[in-house]
Amino acid sequence: MTTETNVINEEKINEILKATINPDARHVRAVLDKAKEKKGLELEDVGCLVNLSGPDLLKELFETAGKIKNEIYGERIVFFAPLYVSNYCVNDCDYCNFHASNKALPRKKLDFDEIKQQIEFLLNAGHKRVLVEFGEDPAQNTIDYVCKIIEKIYSIKTDKGSIRRINVNISATGAEDYRKLKSSKIGTYQIFQETYHKKTYEMVHHGPKADYERQITAHCRAFEAGIDDFGVGVLFGLYDWRYEVLALVSHAQYMEKKYGVGPHTISVPRFCPAQTVTYKPEYPVSDNDFLKLIAVLRMAVPYTGMIISTRERPEIRKKAFKLGISQASAGSVTTPGGYGKEDSRDFQFQLHDRRPLAEVIENILEDKYLPSFCTACYRSGRTGEAFMALSKPGEIHDLCRPNGLLTFAEYLEDFADAGLYEKGQKIIKLYLGKIENNAIREKTQQCLSRIKEGKRDLYL
């Protein structure tokens, strides 16, 4: 039986953080050299990196992280949109505007017609991937309701295509519910610990989610029910970010050791205020430390996709893309039914990047990133152990670049204005020429030609 003490060892993490305070430059550089091998790091190594100081070492940290990100994930930034389906919740978490004691919040769960409207809005913006989000409410947000919503989303077709992959964020549950979720053909199942520090966790959570053990063992139950593609994360600001980074790495190592599969994604949200949230973070994370923790996680768990949300300002996202982020939300709203509506104050948390998807894409092209909407791994069965077998040695890049090019070419044909189209085609030409395998490059070129002719949904 999995228990909280199996997953992370709080005492060990604190001992490492204490033992690695103020590491000398030689030690830091030895860890950076080890990170360049792209085989991950031990917790003691991670402790050294989170505790390093000084501009020269920080610069080397950032350079190393960027190199590792580029070698494994390349130039791609994969885009998705969150879809808030229901804000019904029985929990009273201090940091969330959907908390149960917020009686002024209009509670809402989307029906099928509203789901159709929201998905059509996202499709018309160019999205192909969504992350569906539900509050925890056993009466309103049953697993059967969740599965029906997923089935409905997959069924929606427009002249702009359809949603090709649905990732899911629901509360911790049991094996039977996870089996139902698996049968719905989800992509990644995300559930965040929020904070791995048990005392803090129990202080900020009220309701069923206050059960620390139920939360930290959720991935194990999901995996044992057949869900082999999962994401982890922390809400940075609830506790010391250094502790949280070591705990995240420890959690990833535990899952990999026990199940042979680490997290497909690690998310790094920072606390953001909301209308009725009075909670003030005791451990606010500065911009510099936020970028530092992204870099450390990229080196410690090099194979994982790293996600940044629209909680962050555009200038921070721009820097984070270089250091390790490979996936990002764009054009997001955090209100059920909020796409295409006037801005409301009923959001889960405040957003700091409100740019539409097209503007975000145009911005990253300036830095020669390749926007991607790829779902090929999910649809080709490259999840779990199959994904790890490709991502750990960096071979996933050989498939991701061609598939990223194809999905971006689709976007340009269907959504781009003349200026964006021209900029995008230059990026496609640039990265098509960098595909080293002649056969794959030729096949990609053939698919690009077919896309210009009107074909869609081509992938390797």
Sequence and secondary structure as in RCSB ss.txt:
>XXXX:A:sequence
MTTETNVINEEKINEILKATINPDARHVRAVLDKAKEKKGLELEDVGCLVNLSGPDLLKELFETAGKIKNEIYGE
RIVFFAPLYVSNYCVNDCDYCNFHASNKALPRKKLDFDEIKQQIEFLLNAGHKRVLVEFGEDPAQNTIDYVCKII
EKIYSIKTDKGSIRRINVNISATGAEDYRKLKSSKIGTYQIFQETYHKKTYEMVHHGPKADYERQITAHCRAFEA
GIDDFGVGVLFGLYDWRYEVLALVSHAQYMEKKYGVGPHTISVPRFCPAQTVTYKPEYPVSDNDFLKLIAVLRMA
VPYTGMIISTRERPEIRKKAFKLGISQASAGSVTTPGGYGKEDSRDFQFQLHDRRPLAEVIENILEDKYLPSFCT
ACYRSGRTGEAFMALSKPGEIHDLCRPNGLLTFAEYLEDFADAGLYEKGQKIIKLYLGKIENNAIREKTQQCLSR
IKEGKRDLYL
>XXXX:A:secstr
   HHHH  HHHHHHHHHHTSS  HHHHHHHHHHHTTSS   HHHHHHHHT  SHHHHHHHHHHHHHHHHHHHTT
EEEEEEEEEEE   S   TT TT TT TTS   B  HHHHHHHHHHHHHHT  EEEEEE   TTTS HHHHHHHH
HHHHH  BTTB   EEEEE     HHHHHHHHHTT S EE   B   HHHHHHH  SGGG HHHHHTHHHHHHHT
T   EEEEB BTSS HHHHHHHHHHHHHHHHHHHS   SEEE  B    TT     SS   HHHHHHHHHHHHHH
STTSEEEE TTS HHHHHHHHHHT  EEE S   STT TTS   S  SS  S    HHHHHHHHHTTT EEE   
HHHHTT  HHHHHHHHTTTTHHHHHHHHHHHHHHHHHHHH  HHHHHHHHHHHHHHHTT   HHHHHHHHHHHHH
HHTT      
